[in-house]
Amino acid sequence: MTSPSFQQLTRVYGAELRKWHGKMTIPQIKDLFDITRDRVTCKYKERVNECVMVTASVDNTENLQGGHSENYFIIIDEASGVENKAYDVLLRTLSTGNGGKLLAISNPTRSSGPFYDIFHKDLPHWVKIYLSAFDCPHIAKGFPQEMIDTYGEDSDFYRIGVLGKFPRTTASQFISSEVVDNCLTSNLSIVDYYNFPIVIGADIARFGDDETVLIARQGPKILDITRLKGLDTMEVSEAIYKYQMTFATKSIFIDAIGIGAGVYDRCKQLKLPVREVIGSNSSTKPLEYYNMRSQLWGEMRHWLGNGGDIPNIEDLRSQLVGMSYGYTTKMQIALTTKKDIKRLGLKSPDIADALALTFAPEIFGGGATIFKPRQVVKSNYLYV
């Protein structure tokens, strides 16, 4: 038994197994089963049968290997979120005998990946079944209409959550080309934006192919995009300091993951009006977005749709229109991660991520971190 999330295995399946085990009324049969956090054991005479629960992720493929049996049976829950590498490992474990079976179950949340391919390629060894909310007696009668009223009958939320259909392939593009191209031709005058505060977003990189990007935005207008490459953390901090002197902003939002954490600490030490943003943190709109990065891009998409003025830079355009997304098992919008983008051989969307950071005030408010000296405890040791 496997799933992309171990919490899904323990919280959902573990609870379900314990429930049915508790309903067994014949003690002799009930005592045959032993249920622990990661497995169910059934002892019958000298034979022992086990169901083992293991997370299906690309970082956990070693634990997925090694299970071979004439009647080996694999259940993949939330299968739409399982990557190719994990599928390949699981399929290889069915090589013994002719009794092996694999059951993949999921809401069809992604328009790519192995689960999508099963339903859209000519793979005759798979039996394919669609099940909609209208076919399930456990779904509340008013649920489909509630989804229509909330998201619309033509939305992917309705397609996935009610009809059991995959999202449209074109819908995987998070920001439409038409919206971006309209913003490229926008030419706002200063009277359209001079009353808005200036906000700076800083997407941090160190060495390699990625860029550190600083963007200053004033309301509907991007004032400046500065791209830096090959700088260490101290040099980037100095560049942000000079950038602040140019634009005199009260809000600098820094991508403080990894190398950005050091830059944020140094900028705070320089008493710049900085605030850290952790893109992997939970969204403040958990019913809509999977994490903070997805929410920031959502705010940026809304801004672009309302006629934001962006410079005609091809890299920026390609990064904005090239971002794809999917849905989590909880129907939350989740952007493609930087890691997955680079795995596909594409360039990291550094400029677009820096622009997205300028919309952090819409989520956090505009206030920057107030500099406060930390209390440092020192200990002296005398060695003799």
N, C-alpha and C positions, 0 to 999 in steps of 0.2 A: 504494500500500500504506500503510495507516494503522492506528493503534492509540492508545489514550489515553496509553500510555507509550512514549517514544522508546527506552528501554532494552529494551522488548519487541521493537521493530523491529530494533535493532542486535544484541542478544545472541541472540535466538531466530532471527529470519528471516535476519539477516546471516550467522550461523553455518551455517544450513541451505543458503543460496544458495552459500556458499563450498564447502561439502561436495560438493554436486552438480556445481559447476563443476570441482572437483578430480577428480571421477569421469569426466569426459569424456575419452574415449580418442582421439578424432580431432582432431589439432592445429588443422586448418583451421576446425573448428567452435568449438573451445574459444577460439581467438583472436578470435572474433567478439564475445565478451562481456568487458566491463570492469566489475568490481564495486568500488564504493567504499563509504564509510560510509553514504551516504544515497541511493544509486541503483545500478541495474544498467542498463548501456547495451549494446544489441545493434546492431552495424553490419552492414548487408547492402546492398552496392552503394551507391547514393546515399541510401538511406533509413536513418533512425536511429530505432529504437524504444527507449523508456526506461521503466523502472519506478522511480518516485520514492517514497521512504519519508518521510512527513511525519506528525508527531504530530497526532492529532485531539483538540483541546481548544478550549474556548470562547475561550481567550486566543490561539489560533493560527489563527483562521479565515481570515485574510488569506492565509496560506501554503497553505490548502486550495483556494483559488479559482484560476481561470485555466486549469485543465486541460480543454480541449474537444477532442474528436476523434470521428470516425465510430464508431470501435470502442473508445471509452474504457472501461476496465475498472477498477473500484475494489474493493479487498479491505479490509474493516474487520475487524481481529482484536480480540478482547476487546470486542466491539461493545456488550455490556451496559453498559459504563462510558462510552460516548460520549453526550454530551448532545444535546438537540434542535437547538441552534444549529449544531453541527458537522454533524449529519445533513442539515439544510436546505441548507447550503452544498454538501455533497458531492452531493446529489440534483440541485441546479441545474447541476452540471457535466455532467450526462448529457443536456443539452438538444439537443446536436448529433447529427443522424442518428438511426437506429433501432438501431444496434449497441451502444449503451452498456449496461453491466450493472453491478450492485452486488451484491457477495457479503458478507454480514455473518455472522461466525462468533463464537461466544462460549459460555462456560459461562453459564447463565441466572441470574446472581447477584442480579439486582434485580427486584422486583415492580412497577417503574414505569419510565418512560422510553421512548424510541422503539423500542428493541429488544424490550421487553416488548409494546409496542403492536402490532408487526408480527405477533406470534403470538396476540394476544387481540382484535384488531379485524378487521372484515371488510374486508381489503385484498387484493383479488383479484389485483393485479399482483405480489404476492410469492409465491414458491414456498417453503413452510415445511417444514423437515426437522428432526425430533428424532433424536438419536443417543445411546443410553445406553452405559454401560461394557460391557454385555453384548453390544453389537453391534460392539465394537472389538477386533480381534485383538491390539492392542498393549498392552492392559490386563492386568496380572498377574491370574491367576485368583483369588488370595486377596484382592484389593483390595476387592471389594464386601463380603465378610464382615468384613473389618477395619474398614470404615466403620460397619457395623451394630454391631459389638462396641464401637467407640469412641464413636459418637454416637447410636446407636439407629436402627432402621429407619424410624421416624416423624419423624426429624429433617430439618431443611433441608439439613444437610451431606450426608445420604444422597440426598435428592431432587436436589440440584444436582450433586454430584460423581459420583454413580453413575447415577441415572436420567435425568439431563439435563433435569429439570423445573424450572420456576420455583418460588421459595419461595412459601409461602402468603401471600396479601395481609395477613391478620391478623397474620402473624408479623413484619411490618415494624415493629410496635409493640414497642419494646425492653423496656418494663416494663408488665406487665398492669395493667389498672384494678383488678382484684380485689385484687392485692397491695398497691397504693397505698392503696386504701380501707380495707383491714384495718389498715394502719399509722396512718391518720387517727383510728381509733377506739381505738387503743392508749392505755393510761393507766398507764404504769409508775410504780412508787413509787421513792423515792430508794434503797432498798436494792438495787434491780435494776441501778443504774448507778454508785453512788458510788465503787466501787473502780477504775473505769476512768479513764485520763487524759483531760484535756480537749484537744481539737484544734480549731484555728480554720482555716477555709477562707475565702479572700478572692478573689472574682472581680471584677476591676477594670474600671471604665468611666470615661470622662471626661464629656464633654458629650453632648447628644443624648438619644435615647429610652432608651438602655441604662442600667442601674443598676449601681452598685457594691454588692455584697452581701457581708456578713460573717456567717459562721455559726459558732457554737460548738456542738460535739457532744461528749458524754461517753458513750462506749460506745453503747448502744442508744437513747440519748435526745438529741434536739436541745434544747439549753438556750436558744438565742436565735437570732433572725434579724434582722439590722439592714440596712435598705435605704437607700442614699444616692444622691443624684442631684445633678448639676450641680457637683461638686467637682473642683478641679484635683488634680494629683498630690501636692502638699504637704499639701493639706487632707485627702486620703484617707489619707496616711501618718500624719497627726496623729490621725485617727479610729481607725486600727489601733492606734496607741500607747495610746490611752485604752481601747480594747477589751481590749487585753492587760492593762492595769492592773485591769480588772474581773474577768477570768477567770483570770489568772495561769497561763497555759498555757506549756508548754515547746515547743510546736510550732505554728507558723503557716505554712500553705502558701498561696503566692500564685501566681495565674495570671500568669506573668511574660512573656507575649507582648504585644508592642506597648506600649501605655501602662502596662501592669502592670510592665514592666521598670524604669521610673523609680521606681515605688512600692517595688518590692523593694529597689532600691539605697538609697533613702532609709531604709527600715526597717532595713536592715542597718547603715547608718550610725548609726542610733539604738540599735544593739545589741539589737534585738528578735530573738527566736528564730525567724527566718524561713528558709524554704526555697523556692526557686523551682521551679515546675512548668511544663514546656513541653508542652502538650497534643499538639502535632504531632510530638513525638519518638517514636522507636520504642517499642513496647510491650516489657515484660520477659517477655511471653508471646506471642512472635511467631506461634506456631502457632494462637493463638486470636483475638488482637486486632490490628487494623491499626496503632493508635497509642496513645499514653499516655492520651488523653482517652477513647477507647473502653474501655480497661482500667479506668480510674477509675469510669466508669459501670457497668462490669461488677461491680466490687467493691461499688458502691452498691446495685445490683440484688440482689446476694446478701444484703446487710445488710437491705434492705427485706423480702426473702423470709423472713428469720429473725425478723421481728417488730419492726423499728425503730419508734420512737415519734416521729411527726412532727406538727407543728401543723396545724390545719385551715385552711390558707391556700389559697384557690382558685388563685392564680397558681402556687404550688408544685405542686399536684396536676396542673394542666393541663400544666405543663412536664415533669413526670415521665412522665405517660402519653402525652404528645404526641411524645416523642422516637422517631424511626424510625431504622432501620438497614438495611444491606445487607451483601453479602459482596464482598470483593475477589477478584481472579482467583486468589489463593492461599488462598481460603476463610477469610479473616480477617474477623471482625466489624468493620464500619466504621460509626460513627454518622454521621448527617446533619450536615454542618458548620453552624456558625453562619451562615456566608455564605449557604448554600443555604436555611436556615430563613428568613432575612430576605428573600431573593429571592422566597420564596413569600408574603411579606406577613405572616409570623408574628412574634411577639415573641421576642427573644433569650432563651434559657433561663438567665438570670443566676442565679436562686435555686438551681436544680437543679445548675448547674455549680459554684457555691460549695459546695454540700453534697458533690458528688463529690470536690472537692479535699480534704475532710477524711479521705478514704480513702487518701490518699497514703502514710501510714505503713505500710499493708499492702503497699505496693509498695517504698518506699524505706527503710522503717524510720523511727522517730520522731525521729531526731536532726535538729536544725536546723543551718543554716549557722553555723560558728564565725567570728566576726568577726575578720578579720585585715587590718591596714592594708596597702594595696597599695604597692608600691615605685613611686614616680612619678619619672620622669626629666624634668628641666627643662633647657632650653637657653636661654642668653642670647645675644641678637644685638645687635650694635652697628652702627647705621646711621650713615654719615657722608656 
